[in-house]
Amino acid sequence: MEIWRLPISASQRGKLISSGYTSLSSLSSISSSDLARELKVSESEAMNILKVASHSRGSETSNASCSIVEVLDTFQWWAGAQSAWDMLHDEESLMHITTSSADLDNILGGGIHCKEVTEIGGVPGIGKTQLGIQIAVNVQIPNDFGGLGGKAIYIDTEGSFMVERAFQIAEACIEDMSEYNRFLRKDFQECKIKMLPQDILENIFYFRICSYTEQIALINYLDKFLSEHKDVKVIVVDSVTFHFRQDFDDMALRTRVLSGMALKLMNLAKRFSLAVVLLNQVTTKHTEASFQLALALGDSWSHTCTNRIVLYWNGNERYAYIDKSPSLRSASAAYSVTARGIRNSSSSCKRIKMM
C-alpha cells in the first residue's frame, strides 16, 4: 500500500510524502521519535501514524495470496524467465517517438525510446522545453505515418509550457504529415489528414506543479491515471529539477525522495510501455581545480535514468550529445529550434557558446 491510501489526515499524508515516505515499507523500521523529528509533529502523533501503518501492513499480509496473484497476472512470472532473445524481439518491435530532427533521431536510434526513462538537460535557452513540447505533439502521429497514435502527459514545474507554441508545433506536425501523403502516397485524397491542431492539444494532459510535495503526489497518482488512460505513450516532466533545488536543505532526504520518484517512473515506463522524458537543468561542478557546467541533482541521480542527453552550444549551433545509454553509442548531432519546432541544424541562429 502507498502512503496516500493510509486512513490518516491529509496533513499527515502530506508531511510523510514530503519527507520521502511513499510506501508502508518505508515506515517499517523507523522509531516514533525519529519520525516525529522528521515530520515535526508530537511523538504521540507519530506513534499513531506508525500504529495505523502497522495495522494496514497487517491487512496487506492477510491478503497476501491475492496480492501475489495480482503480481503474477501483471508480470507473468509463472511462465518462467524471459529469454534474452525475446527481450531483443520486444525491443526491436517497440516504436520510437520522433524528435522531428532526422539527425537527432539518428543518434537516438530512431527517436525517444518507449519503456525507458530519458533525461535531457542543458543550459537555459538551449531548447529543452521546445523539445519537450515537440515530443508531446509527435507522440500523437498516427500509426500509418510511423507514429504511436498516443497521448501525452506534460508535468510543468516551472510554468514554462507555452500553449501557443504547442499550437504552432501541432500545426507544423500536421503540415509535415500532409507533405508525407502528397509525395509518398498515391491515394492522397483517401488518406487526407483529418487531425486538427486543437485535437492534438486536447490529447496533452497538462499538470501544473508548484512544490516538490505536489510533484511526488502526482507521480504516485499516475499509476491510477494511466490505468484509466491506456493510450498515453509519453510522460514529459519539465523540469524534474526545479523544486528539488529550491526547497531542500537535507541532501540525504532529497536523495531518498528522488530515488523513490525515479523508481516509480521507471516502473511506469515498463508497465505501460511508454516513454518518460525528464528535462533537467545545469549546475556548476568543481573538478580538478576548475568549475564546469554539469546536469543538476548530482552523481547519484545520473544513474537513475536509462538514457542521458546533454544539450549544449557549439559556436552558433545547438548540439545534442548522448552522455549515457546502455544501447546507444556516444555521439553528437546538431539541431535547430525553428518556428515549426525542432528540426535539423541550420546556421541562422546567432548565439555564443555556453556549454
Summary of the structure (lengths in Angstrom):
residues: 355
radius of gyration: 22.3
end to end distance: 44.0
largest distance: 74.8
contacts: 1067
relative contact order: 0.14
helix: 47%
strand: 21%
